[in-house]
């Protein structure tokens, strides 16, 4: 087949996708991404394995290809001149301020949650580890990396792809459900053990979507809030800063020490969600 015919076929495919229903567009995007990534990732996994530090290389490659694919997709399917900006990655001082605001809200709210539980005697604070400053920096980088990746995927691309057809509210619920469900791609026993965290993850997805809506479609606040929560939890969990006293049941403080799998964590997140929720208006 001549290159010109391949180009024509690709253009016809893009034209068909641009007028297809939202679920078809989402599947089409993921299929295109998989066709590029899988042939590269399989040799890398065979080379690096799946249990070494280098096993993250294929995942980093996947995200890089996602960003590249997203820009091509946005220009050809939705005719965005700046696709990343259209999905909320806006280069502006205001977006940076919202990012910092979100980080503060996330860290302070989680600190307040653990502080109240400590005051009530539900947990006991431990001595700071010698490597605390390293853990502090690691937690910040992990939180920022995870939040940037997940927010662009779920509150950026997926939410937008669905809302073009369904409107904001329906798209937010659907994308948040997908976001929560994808956390359970793991062995069956792990799914059963961690299932109580599903409502909290669903609420987190909704909260972050409302954060984006509150800021007129910018992702800074959502990325910051998500990153701040991850950072705060990383410090407590990896730094082993606290141990639960079992004074109250695990479903109160969090099953498997996960605040999102506990009543107190869900209540705190509900307060943040209520403050951010914007009933009227679209992104």
LOGU-421358 format. One line per 10 residues: their letters; for each residue y, x, z of N, C-alpha, C, O. Coordinates in steps of 0.02 Angstrom, whole numbers, always signed. Layout:
<rs>
A	Y:X:Z:Y:X:Z:Y:X:Z:Y:X:Z ~ ...
</rs>
This chain:
<rs>
XXXXXXXXXX	-60:+42:+0:+0:+0:+0:+62:+44:+0:+68:+91:+38 ~ +109:+27:-43:+170:+66:-49:+213:+56:+13:+213:+3:+43 ~ +251:+108:+32:+295:+103:+90:+343:+44:+85:+357:+11:+135 ~ +369:+31:+25:+417:-24:+17:+385:-91:+34:+418:-135:+62 ~ +320:-99:+16:+286:-162:+32:+275:-168:+107:+280:-222:+135 ~ +259:-112:+139:+251:-113:+212:+316:-132:+247:+315:-171:+295 ~ +371:-106:+222:+436:-122:+251:+451:-196:+242:+475:-229:+287 ~ +435:-222:+182:+447:-293:+168:+405:-337:+214:+429:-388:+240 ~ +342:-318:+224:+299:-356:+268:+324:-355:+340:+323:-406:+375 ~ +347:-296:+362:+375:-290:+429:+436:-335:+438:+445:-368:+489
XXXXXXXXXX	+479:-335:+387:+538:-376:+391:+521:-451:+393:+553:-489:+429 ~ +470:-470:+354:+449:-541:+355:+420:-559:+424:+431:-614:+449 ~ +382:-511:+453:+355:-523:+520:+410:-531:+571:+407:-576:+613 ~ +460:-489:+567:+516:-494:+614:+553:-560:+604:+573:-592:+653 ~ +562:-581:+542:+595:-644:+528:+556:-703:+558:+586:-750:+585 ~ +489:-700:+552:+448:-753:+580:+453:-754:+656:+457:-807:+687 ~ +452:-695:+687:+456:-691:+760:+524:-716:+785:+528:-746:+838 ~ +576:-703:+747:+643:-722:+769:+651:-798:+774:+695:-822:+811 ~ +609:-836:+738:+614:-909:+741:+554:-939:+778:+545:-1000:+779 ~ +512:-896:+807:+453:-920:+843:+471:-941:+914:+525:-925:+939
XXXXXXXXXX	+426:-977:+947:+437:-998:+1016:+435:-938:+1062:+406:-886:+1046 ~ +466:-945:+1120:+472:-889:+1167:+406:-856:+1185:+403:-794:+1183 ~ +353:-893:+1201:+290:-860:+1218:+263:-817:+1161:+234:-764:+1172 ~ +272:-841:+1099:+249:-803:+1040:+289:-739:+1034:+261:-686:+1018 ~ +354:-743:+1045:+395:-682:+1041:+375:-632:+1095:+372:-572:+1081 ~ +362:-655:+1155:+342:-610:+1209:+276:-576:+1191:+270:-515:+1198 ~ +228:-615:+1168:+163:-586:+1149:+172:-537:+1090:+142:-484:+1090 ~ +213:-556:+1042:+225:-512:+984:+255:-446:+1005:+235:-393:+980 ~ +304:-448:+1051:+335:-387:+1076:+283:-343:+1110:+281:-282:+1098 ~ +241:-372:+1153:+191:-334:+1190:+137:-305:+1144:+112:-250:+1155
XXXXXXXXXX	+119:-343:+1092:+69:-318:+1045:+96:-257:+1007:+61:-207:+1000 ~ +158:-262:+984:+189:-205:+950:+191:-144:+996:+176:-89:+975 ~ +211:-155:+1059:+214:-101:+1107:+145:-70:+1119:+138:-9:+1122 ~ +94:-112:+1126:+26:-88:+1138:-1:-49:+1079:-36:+1:+1088 ~ +14:-71:+1018:-10:-37:+958:+17:+34:+953:-15:+79:+926 ~ +76:+44:+980:+106:+112:+979:+80:+154:+1038:+66:+213:+1030 ~ +75:+121:+1097:+60:+159:+1158:-13:+177:+1166:-29:+234:+1184 ~ -58:+130:+1154:-129:+141:+1168:-158:+202:+1133:-193:+241:+1165 ~ -146:+211:+1067:-175:+270:+1034:-152:+337:+1064:-187:+387:+1059 ~ -93:+337:+1095:-68:+397:+1126:-93:+403:+1198:-110:+457:+1221
XXXXXXXXXX	-95:+346:+1233:-113:+347:+1304:-186:+363:+1316:-202:+398:+1364 ~ -231:+339:+1274:-303:+350:+1286:-320:+425:+1288:-354:+446:+1335 ~ -298:+465:+1239:-313:+537:+1244:-282:+569:+1306:-311:+615:+1336 ~ -222:+545:+1326:-190:+573:+1385:-230:+557:+1448:-237:+600:+1492 ~ -256:+496:+1453:-297:+478:+1511:-362:+518:+1512:-386:+539:+1565 ~ -391:+529:+1452:-451:+570:+1449:-437:+642:+1470:-479:+676:+1500 ~ -378:+665:+1455:-358:+734:+1470:-339:+741:+1544:-364:+786:+1579 ~ -295:+697:+1567:-269:+703:+1636:-313:+668:+1687:-311:+685:+1747 ~ -352:+619:+1666:-389:+578:+1714:-345:+522:+1741:-288:+514:+1719 ~ -371:+484:+1788:-333:+428:+1816:-318:+436:+1891:-287:+393:+1921
XXXXXXXXXX	-338:+492:+1919:-328:+501:+1991:-282:+560:+2008:-268:+572:+2067 ~ -259:+596:+1958:-215:+654:+1971:-142:+633:+1965:-126:+579:+1940 ~ -98:+678:+1987:-27:+665:+1982:-5:+656:+1910:+40:+616:+1896 ~ -37:+692:+1864:-18:+689:+1793:-38:+623:+1761:-19:+609:+1704 ~ -77:+582:+1797:-97:+517:+1768:-37:+470:+1760:-43:+419:+1727 ~ +20:+489:+1790:+80:+447:+1781:+113:+460:+1714:+156:+421:+1693 ~ +93:+514:+1680:+125:+530:+1616:+119:+474:+1565:+169:+456:+1534 ~ +58:+444:+1556:+54:+388:+1508:+98:+328:+1528:+124:+294:+1484 ~ +107:+317:+1593:+149:+261:+1615:+223:+275:+1601:+260:+230:+1581 ~ +243:+337:+1611:+312:+356:+1595:+323:+349:+1519:+375:+325:+1497
XXXXXXXXXX	+273:+369:+1481:+277:+361:+1408:+282:+288:+1389:+320:+269:+1345 ~ +243:+246:+1424:+245:+174:+1410:+315:+146:+1420:+339:+107:+1380 ~ +346:+166:+1475:+413:+140:+1489:+463:+166:+1438:+508:+129:+1417 ~ +457:+229:+1419:+501:+256:+1368:+494:+219:+1302:+544:+205:+1269 ~ +432:+204:+1282:+420:+166:+1221:+447:+94:+1228:+472:+65:+1180 ~ +441:+67:+1288:+468:+0:+1300:+543:-2:+1288:+568:-47:+1254 ~ +579:+47:+1315:+651:+49:+1306:+669:+57:+1232:+715:+25:+1207 ~ +632:+101:+1197:+644:+111:+1126:+629:+48:+1086:+668:+27:+1044 ~ +572:+18:+1101:+551:-44:+1067:+601:-100:+1080:+617:-140:+1036 ~ +626:-102:+1142:+673:-154:+1161:+737:-150:+1120:+766:-202:+1102
XXXXXXXXXX	+760:-90:+1107:+821:-82:+1067:+811:-103:+994:+853:-135:+964 ~ +754:-83:+966:+739:-103:+897:+730:-178:+894:+755:-211:+848 ~ +693:-205:+942:+679:-277:+945:+744:-317:+951:+755:-366:+916 ~ +787:-295:+996:+850:-331:+1007:+894:-333:+945:+926:-384:+932 ~ +895:-279:+908:+937:-276:+848:+907:-317:+791:+944:-352:+756 ~ +841:-314:+783:+810:-347:+725:+794:-420:+738:+800:-461:+692 ~ +773:-437:+799:+753:-506:+813:+811:-548:+838:+819:-605:+817 ~ +851:-520:+884:+905:-559:+914:+975:-538:+890:+1025:-568:+910 ~ +977:-486:+848:+1040:-463:+818:+1091:-441:+871:+1151:-454:+864 ~ +1066:-409:+923:+1111:-379:+973:+1135:-311:+949:+1094:-270:+927
XXXXXXXXXX	+1199:-299:+951:+1223:-232:+932:+1207:-180:+986:+1196:-121:+970 ~ +1205:-202:+1049:+1187:-158:+1105:+1136:-194:+1149:+1154:-225:+1199 ~ +1072:-190:+1131:+1019:-228:+1166:+1015:-215:+1241:+1008:-262:+1280 ~ +1020:-152:+1262:+1014:-137:+1334:+1072:-169:+1373:+1062:-194:+1428 ~ +1131:-167:+1343:+1189:-199:+1375:+1179:-275:+1377:+1198:-307:+1426 ~ +1151:-302:+1324:+1139:-375:+1322:+1090:-396:+1376:+1093:-453:+1400 ~ +1045:-351:+1396:+997:-367:+1449:+1020:-346:+1518:+981:-348:+1565 ~ +1083:-326:+1525:+1111:-316:+1591:+1127:-245:+1611:+1158:-234:+1663 ~ +1106:-195:+1570:+1123:-125:+1587:+1192:-109:+1559:+1199:-77:+1507 ~ +1242:-131:+1595:+1311:-125:+1573:+1342:-62:+1604:+1336:-50:+1664
XXXXXXXXXX	+1373:-21:+1562:+1407:+39:+1586:+1478:+20:+1607:+1524:+21:+1567 ~ +1486:+4:+1671:+1552:-14:+1696:+1557:+3:+1770:+1506:+7:+1804 ~ +1617:+14:+1793:+1627:+30:+1864:+1604:-28:+1908:+1578:-17:+1962 ~ +1614:-89:+1884:+1594:-147:+1923:+1519:-149:+1933:+1494:-166:+1987 ~ +1482:-133:+1880:+1409:-133:+1885:+1385:-80:+1934:+1337:-91:+1971 ~ +1418:-21:+1934:+1401:+31:+1982:+1416:+9:+2054:+1377:+22:+2099 ~ +1472:-25:+2063:+1489:-51:+2130:+1437:-102:+2152:+1418:-103:+2211 ~ +1415:-144:+2107:+1365:-194:+2123:+1298:-161:+2139:+1260:-185:+2182 ~ +1283:-106:+2105:+1222:-68:+2120:+1224:-42:+2191:+1176:-51:+2228 ~ +1279:-11:+2211:+1286:+16:+2279:+1285:-40:+2330:+1255:-33:+2384
XXXXXXXXXX	+1318:-96:+2314:+1317:-154:+2359:+1246:-179:+2371:+1227:-194:+2427 ~ +1207:-183:+2317:+1139:-205:+2323:+1096:-159:+2366:+1056:-182:+2406 ~ +1106:-93:+2357:+1068:-45:+2397:+1084:-55:+2471:+1039:-55:+2513 ~ +1148:-63:+2487:+1168:-73:+2557:+1137:-137:+2585:+1111:-137:+2641 ~ +1141:-191:+2547:+1113:-255:+2570:+1038:-248:+2582:+1012:-272:+2633 ~ +1003:-215:+2536:+931:-208:+2543:+912:-167:+2604:+869:-188:+2643 ~ +943:-109:+2612:+926:-65:+2668:+946:-96:+2735:+907:-95:+2783 ~ +1006:-124:+2738:+1030:-153:+2801:+989:-214:+2821:+971:-222:+2880 ~ +973:-257:+2773:+935:-318:+2790:+865:-300:+2814:+840:-330:+2861 ~ +833:-250:+2782:+766:-230:+2804:+771:-195:+2872:+728:-204:+2915
XXXXXXXXXX	+823:-154:+2881:+833:-122:+2946:+844:-173:+3001:+820:-165:+3057 ~ +882:-226:+2985:+893:-280:+3034:+829:-315:+3051:+816:-332:+3109 ~ +787:-328:+3000:+723:-360:+3012:+680:-319:+3060:+654:-346:+3110 ~ +672:-255:+3045:+631:-212:+3089:+664:-204:+3157:+630:-199:+3208 ~ +731:-202:+3158:+766:-195:+3222:+754:-254:+3268:+743:-246:+3328 ~ +756:-315:+3240:+743:-375:+3280:+671:-376:+3304:+658:-394:+3362 ~ +624:-357:+3260:+554:-356:+3281:+543:-304:+3336:+503:-316:+3381 ~ +578:-248:+3332:+573:-198:+3385:+602:-224:+3451:+574:-213:+3504 ~ +659:-259:+3446:+692:-286:+3506:+648:-339:+3540:+648:-345:+3601 ~ +611:-377:+3498:+566:-428:+3525:+500:-399:+3551:+460:-435:+3580
XXXXXXXXXX	+490:-335:+3540:+429:-303:+3563:+371:-311:+3515:+313:-299:+3534 ~ +385:-331:+3453:+331:-341:+3404:+310:-276:+3371:+256:-271:+3343 ~ +354:-225:+3374:+336:-160:+3348:+365:-106:+3394:+410:-119:+3433 ~ +337:-47:+3388:+358:+10:+3429:+380:+67:+3383:+343:+87:+3339 ~ +441:+91:+3394:+467:+145:+3352:+433:+211:+3370:+418:+225:+3428 ~ +422:+252:+3319:+389:+317:+3327:+441:+374:+3319:+497:+363:+3296 ~ +422:+433:+3339:+464:+492:+3332:+473:+508:+3258:+426:+503:+3219 ~ +534:+528:+3239:+547:+546:+3169:+501:+604:+3149:+495:+653:+3186 ~ +470:+599:+3090:+427:+655:+3068:+469:+715:+3048:+529:+708:+3033 ~ +438:+773:+3048:+474:+835:+3031:+499:+832:+2958:+551:+862:+2942
XXXXXXXXXX	+463:+797:+2917:+480:+793:+2845:+524:+732:+2830:+525:+708:+2774 ~ +560:+707:+2880:+597:+645:+2871:+648:+649:+2814:+654:+602:+2775 ~ +685:+705:+2809:+736:+710:+2757:+706:+712:+2687:+735:+687:+2640 ~ +647:+742:+2682:+612:+741:+2617:+590:+670:+2601:+596:+648:+2543 ~ +564:+635:+2651:+542:+566:+2640:+602:+521:+2623:+597:+475:+2583 ~ +659:+536:+2655:+720:+498:+2641:+740:+504:+2567:+756:+454:+2535 ~ +738:+565:+2541:+755:+576:+2471:+702:+547:+2424:+719:+515:+2375 ~ +639:+558:+2441:+585:+529:+2401:+591:+453:+2397:+584:+424:+2344 ~ +604:+422:+2454:+609:+349:+2456:+665:+324:+2412:+659:+273:+2378 ~ +722:+360:+2413:+778:+340:+2371:+760:+344:+2297:+775:+298:+2259
XXXXXXXXXX	+729:+400:+2277:+711:+409:+2207:+658:+359:+2185:+661:+331:+2130 ~ +608:+346:+2228:+556:+297:+2212:+587:+227:+2207:+572:+190:+2160 ~ +629:+210:+2255:+660:+144:+2254:+702:+133:+2192:+699:+80:+2161 ~ +742:+183:+2174:+785:+177:+2115:+744:+174:+2051:+759:+134:+2007 ~ +692:+216:+2047:+651:+217:+1987:+613:+152:+1977:+611:+124:+1922 ~ +581:+128:+2031:+543:+66:+2027:+589:+7:+2010:+572:-34:+1967 ~ +646:+3:+2043:+690:-54:+2032:+721:-53:+1962:+727:-106:+1931 ~ +740:+6:+1937:+767:+10:+1869:+716:-13:+1818:+732:-51:+1773 ~ +654:+12:+1825:+601:-6:+1778:+585:-80:+1781:+584:-114:+1729 ~ +573:-106:+1840:+552:-176:+1847:+608:-225:+1831:+595:-278:+1803
XXXXXXXXXX	+669:-208:+1849:+724:-255:+1835:+738:-261:+1760:+752:-315:+1735 ~ +735:-205:+1724:+747:-209:+1652:+692:-249:+1618:+704:-285:+1570 ~ +630:-242:+1643:+574:-278:+1613:+576:-352:+1630:+573:-395:+1586 ~ +581:-368:+1695:+571:-437:+1717:+636:-478:+1721:+638:-535:+1698 ~ +688:-450:+1750:+751:-488:+1754:+796:-473:+1694:+847:-505:+1685 ~ +777:-424:+1652:+813:-410:+1591:+779:-441:+1531:+795:-497:+1512 ~ +731:-404:+1502:+699:-426:+1440:+662:-493:+1447:+676:-540:+1410 ~ +613:-498:+1494:+571:-558:+1497:+612:-620:+1514:+604:-672:+1482 ~ +656:-615:+1563:+698:-672:+1581:+740:-695:+1522:+744:-754:+1508 ~ +770:-648:+1487:+812:-665:+1429:+770:-695:+1373:+790:-745:+1343
XXXXXXXXXX	+712:-665:+1359:+670:-689:+1304:+651:-762:+1315:+647:-801:+1268 ~ +638:-780:+1377:+618:-848:+1393:+678:-895:+1396:+674:-953:+1374 ~ +734:-871:+1423:+791:-917:+1431:+824:-935:+1365:+858:-986:+1361 ~ +815:-894:+1314:+842:-912:+1248:+816:-981:+1226:+851:-1018:+1191 ~ +754:-997:+1246:+724:-1061:+1227:+724:-1112:+1284:+734:-1171:+1273 ~ +713:-1088:+1345:+699:-1132:+1401:+758:-1144:+1448:+754:-1189:+1490 ~ +811:-1106:+1443:+864:-1111:+1492:+849:-1066:+1551:+793:-1042:+1560 ~ +900:-1054:+1592:+894:-1003:+1645:+843:-1022:+1699:+801:-981:+1716 ~ +847:-1082:+1727:+805:-1099:+1785:+731:-1097:+1769:+692:-1067:+1806 ~ +711:-1128:+1714:+641:-1128:+1695:+617:-1057:+1679:+562:-1037:+1698
XXXXXXXXXX	+659:-1019:+1644:+641:-950:+1627:+634:-907:+1689:+590:-865:+1693 ~ +678:-918:+1738:+676:-878:+1800:+612:-892:+1838:+580:-845:+1862 ~ +592:-954:+1844:+530:-970:+1880:+470:-941:+1844:+425:-914:+1876 ~ +469:-946:+1777:+413:-920:+1739:+409:-844:+1744:+355:-817:+1757 ~ +465:-810:+1736:+464:-736:+1739:+449:-713:+1809:+416:-661:+1818 ~ +471:-749:+1860:+456:-730:+1929:+382:-739:+1946:+353:-699:+1982 ~ +352:-791:+1918:+280:-802:+1928:+241:-746:+1895:+194:-720:+1925 ~ +260:-727:+1834:+227:-671:+1801:+235:-607:+1840:+188:-568:+1849 ~ +296:-595:+1865:+311:-535:+1904:+266:-532:+1966:+238:-479:+1981 ~ +259:-587:+2002:+217:-588:+2062:+143:-580:+2044:+107:-543:+2077
XXXXXXXXXX	+121:-614:+1991:+51:-612:+1973:+28:-542:+1951:-28:-522:+1965 ~ +72:-505:+1917:+53:-439:+1892:+42:-389:+1948:+13:-336:+1937 ~ +66:-405:+2009:+53:-361:+2066:-20:-365:+2089:-42:-327:+2132 ~ -58:-412:+2060:-127:-423:+2083:-178:-402:+2030:-235:-426:+2030 ~ -158:-357:+1985:-206:-327:+1939:-240:-270:+1975:-220:-212:+1970 ~ -292:-286:+2012:-328:-238:+2055:-396:-267:+2072:-409:-324:+2054 ~ -440:-229:+2105:-505:-256:+2123:-501:-321:+2163:-452:-334:+2197 ~ -555:-361:+2157:-554:-428:+2186:-541:-428:+2261:-502:-469:+2286 ~ -572:-382:+2297:-563:-381:+2370:-490:-366:+2388:-464:-394:+2436 ~ -459:-322:+2350:-388:-307:+2362:-345:-368:+2348:-296:-380:+2383
XXXXXXXXXX	-363:-407:+2296:-326:-468:+2281:-330:-516:+2339:-279:-545:+2360 ~ -390:-525:+2366:-400:-571:+2422:-359:-548:+2483:-327:-589:+2516 ~ -361:-483:+2497:-326:-457:+2556:-250:-464:+2550:-216:-476:+2600 ~ -224:-456:+2489:-152:-455:+2479:-123:-521:+2454:-63:-526:+2444 ~ -165:-572:+2445:-143:-636:+2418:-87:-668:+2459:-43:-700:+2430 ~ -85:-660:+2527:-30:-689:+2565:+39:-664:+2545:+89:-695:+2563 ~ +43:-608:+2509:+108:-582:+2489:+134:-616:+2426:+191:-603:+2406 ~ +93:-658:+2394:+115:-689:+2330:+178:-731:+2338:+224:-723:+2298 ~ +182:-776:+2388:+245:-815:+2394:+306:-771:+2404:+359:-786:+2377 ~ +299:-717:+2442:+355:-672:+2452:+375:-637:+2389:+435:-628:+2375
XXXXXXXXXX	+326:-616:+2349:+342:-584:+2285:+375:-633:+2236:+420:-614:+2199 ~ +351:-695:+2237:+382:-746:+2195:+455:-757:+2216:+499:-762:+2173 ~ +466:-762:+2281:+534:-771:+2306:+578:-710:+2290:+637:-718:+2275 ~ +549:-651:+2293:+587:-590:+2276:+609:-593:+2203:+666:-576:+2187 ~ +564:-613:+2159:+581:-619:+2088:+638:-669:+2077:+684:-655:+2039 ~ +634:-725:+2111:+687:-776:+2105:+754:-748:+2132:+806:-758:+2101 ~ +751:-715:+2189:+811:-687:+2220:+846:-637:+2174:+907:-638:+2167 ~ +807:-593:+2144:+835:-543:+2099:+862:-574:+2036:+912:-550:+2008 ~ +831:-627:+2013:+858:-664:+1955:+924:-697:+1972:+970:-696:+1931 ~ +929:-726:+2031:+993:-756:+2053:+1046:-703:+2062:+1106:-715:+2052
XXXXXXXXXX	+1025:-643:+2083:+1073:-588:+2090:+1103:-571:+2022:+1163:-558:+2017 ~ +1062:-571:+1970:+1088:-557:+1903:+1134:-613:+1880:+1186:-601:+1850 ~ +1114:-675:+1893:+1156:-731:+1872:+1223:-730:+1909:+1275:-744:+1879 ~ +1222:-713:+1973:+1283:-710:+2013:+1333:-660:+1985:+1393:-669:+1993 ~ +1308:-608:+1952:+1352:-555:+1926:+1361:-560:+1850:+1370:-510:+1817 ~ +1357:-622:+1824:+1370:-635:+1753:+1325:-595:+1707:+1346:-573:+1653 ~ +1262:-586:+1727:+1213:-555:+1683:+1205:-480:+1692:+1161:-451:+1660 ~ +1244:-449:+1734:+1236:-377:+1746:+1177:-366:+1794:+1163:-408:+1837 ~ +1143:-311:+1785:+1083:-296:+1825:+1096:-252:+1886:+1051:-241:+1926 ~ +1157:-228:+1894:+1172:-181:+1948:+1152:-206:+2017:+1119:-171:+2054
XXXXXXXXXX	+1173:-267:+2033:+1158:-294:+2100:+1084:-303:+2110:+1057:-288:+2163 ~ +1049:-329:+2058:+977:-339:+2064:+940:-272:+2072:+895:-266:+2114 ~ +960:-222:+2033:+928:-156:+2039:+941:-127:+2108:+895:-100:+2139 ~ +1003:-132:+2131:+1020:-104:+2197:+983:-139:+2253:+956:-106:+2298 ~ +981:-206:+2252:+947:-243:+2305:+873:-227:+2306:+844:-214:+2359 ~ +843:-227:+2247:+771:-210:+2242:+759:-139:+2266:+713:-127:+2305 ~ +800:-92:+2242:+791:-23:+2262:+802:-12:+2336:+766:+27:+2367 ~ +851:-47:+2366:+864:-40:+2437:+805:-65:+2479:+788:-35:+2530 ~ +774:-120:+2458:+716:-146:+2494:+657:-98:+2489:+622:-86:+2539 ~ +646:-71:+2429:+591:-23:+2420:+604:+40:+2462:+559:+66:+2494
XXXXXXXXXX	+666:+63:+2460:+684:+124:+2497:+673:+115:+2571:+643:+157:+2604 ~ +698:+59:+2598:+690:+46:+2670:+617:+41:+2690:+598:+69:+2742 ~ +577:+6:+2651:+506:-1:+2668:+470:+66:+2661:+425:+80:+2700 ~ +490:+106:+2612:+459:+172:+2602:+471:+215:+2664:+425:+250:+2687 ~ +531:+213:+2691:+546:+254:+2750:+502:+234:+2809:+475:+277:+2844 ~ +494:+169:+2820:+455:+145:+2877:+381:+157:+2866:+346:+178:+2912 ~ +357:+144:+2805:+286:+148:+2791:+262:+220:+2783:+219:+243:+2820 ~ +291:+257:+2736:+270:+325:+2723:+291:+371:+2781:+254:+417:+2800 ~ +350:+359:+2809:+374:+399:+2865:+340:+382:+2931:+350:+416:+2981 ~ +300:+327:+2930:+264:+306:+2990:+312:+299:+3049:+300:+325:+3104
XXXXXXXXXX	+368:+264:+3037:+420:+258:+3089:+406:+205:+3141:+436:+204:+3194 ~ +359:+159:+3126:+347:+104:+3172:+273:+85:+3171:+239:+93:+3120 ~ +250:+59:+3227:+181:+32:+3231:+185:-36:+3265:+220:-44:+3315 ~ +148:-84:+3239:+151:-152:+3267:+109:-156:+3331:+57:-124:+3336 ~ +134:-194:+3378:+102:-200:+3444:+52:-256:+3448:+17:-264:+3498 ~ +47:-296:+3394:+1:-353:+3391:+15:-406:+3443:-29:-444:+3464 ~ +78:-409:+3466:+98:-461:+3513:+96:-529:+3480:+80:-579:+3511 ~ +113:-531:+3415:+111:-593:+3377:+62:-584:+3319:+45:-527:+3302 ~ +38:-638:+3289:-10:-632:+3234:+19:-595:+3174:+80:-592:+3165 ~ -25:-567:+3133:-3:-529:+3074:+36:-572:+3025:+80:-546:+2989
XXXXXXXXXX	+20:-637:+3022:+55:-679:+2973:+129:-687:+2991:+169:-709:+2950 ~ +148:-670:+3053:+218:-674:+3073:+255:-612:+3050:+308:-617:+3019 ~ +228:-553:+3065:+262:-491:+3048:+245:-465:+2978:+285:-430:+2947 ~ +186:-483:+2952:+167:-461:+2886:+96:-436:+2884:+79:-387:+2917 ~ +53:-469:+2845:-16:-447:+2838:-18:-380:+2802:+18:-369:+2753 ~ -59:-335:+2827:-63:-266:+2801:+5:-230:+2808:+21:-186:+2768 ~ +44:-251:+2859:+109:-221:+2874:+159:-227:+2815:+204:-186:+2809 ~ +149:-278:+2774:+195:-291:+2718:+242:-348:+2738:+219:-404:+2746 ~ +306:-335:+2746:+353:-387:+2767:+352:-448:+2722:+364:-504:+2745 ~ +339:-439:+2657:+337:-496:+2611:+276:-541:+2622:+273:-596:+2596
XXXXXXXXXX	+228:-517:+2660:+169:-556:+2676:+173:-584:+2747:+122:-601:+2777 ~ +234:-589:+2773:+244:-615:+2840:+300:-666:+2842:+345:-666:+2800 ~ +298:-711:+2891:+347:-765:+2896:+417:-738:+2906:+465:-763:+2877 ~ +425:-687:+2949:+491:-660:+2963:+523:-630:+2900:+582:-641:+2886 ~ +484:-593:+2861:+509:-563:+2800:+530:-616:+2750:+582:-609:+2717 ~ +491:-669:+2744:+508:-723:+2697:+571:-759:+2719:+612:-777:+2677 ~ +580:-768:+2785:+641:-800:+2810:+702:-757:+2793:+753:-783:+2770 ~ +697:-692:+2805:+754:-648:+2790:+770:-649:+2716:+828:-652:+2696 ~ +718:-646:+2674:+729:-647:+2602:+758:-714:+2579:+797:-717:+2532 ~ +738:-768:+2613:+764:-834:+2596:+839:-838:+2610:+876:-871:+2573
XXXXXXXXXX	+861:-805:+2663:+933:-805:+2679:+971:-768:+2624:+1023:-792:+2601 ~ +946:-711:+2602:+978:-674:+2547:+979:-716:+2484:+1029:-719:+2449 ~ +922:-749:+2470:+918:-791:+2410:+969:-848:+2412:+1002:-862:+2362 ~ +976:-879:+2470:+1023:-935:+2477:+1095:-911:+2466:+1136:-947:+2438 ~ +1111:-851:+2489:+1178:-824:+2481:+1193:-806:+2408:+1250:-809:+2386 ~ +1141:-786:+2372:+1151:-764:+2302:+1145:-821:+2252:+1173:-817:+2198 ~ +1108:-872:+2270:+1093:-924:+2220:+1156:-956:+2193:+1202:-975:+2231 ~ +1158:-962:+2128:+1214:-993:+2094:+1186:-1051:+2054:+1153:-1042:+2002 ~ +1198:-1111:+2077:+1167:-1169:+2046:+1194:-1182:+1977:+1155:-1194:+1930 ~ +1259:-1178:+1969:+1290:-1193:+1905:+1301:-1129:+1865:+1312:-1076:+1893
XXX	+1297:-1135:+1800:+1314:-1079:+1757:+1252:-1041:+1735:+1202:-1038:+1771 ~ +1256:-1011:+1677:+1202:-972:+1648:+1225:-899:+1643:+1284:-883:+1651 ~ +1177:-856:+1629:+1193:-785:+1618:+1232:-780:+1553:+1251:-725:+1533
</rs>
